[in-house]
Amino acid sequence: MGMALVSIVTVGLLSLTFTLKRKITKMNDEEWTKYLQSISRKNMTARLYVFFIIGLVVIGAGVHWAFGVIGFEKPMQMTILFGVFTILYAVIDFAKNESVIRQKLSMLKK
């Protein structure tokens, strides 16, 4: 469940960022396609990791608040465990599906 929440926030942040960039730079569809194709796979992966971490921090803050409201004695330790397990799950999931993820990222280049 934690990974799903983080993924939703991450996709939302990415969409918001792309929307803002498109409006600020006033790129047309052709320029936008060229921009996306100009980003290297390594750079795209790094950006996705950054957005994932931001999403994890946002959800972690909500989880910390929820643990406090529920009355857990040590909400910070529970939040850290939540973050660690979510990151472990993401790393394992990425390792299992690395070729599929890389293939989908390379589709942006076409």
Summary of the structure (lengths in Angstrom):
residues: 110
radius of gyration: 16.9
end to end distance: 33.1
largest distance: 54.5
contacts: 262
relative contact order: 0.13
helix: 87%
strand: 0%
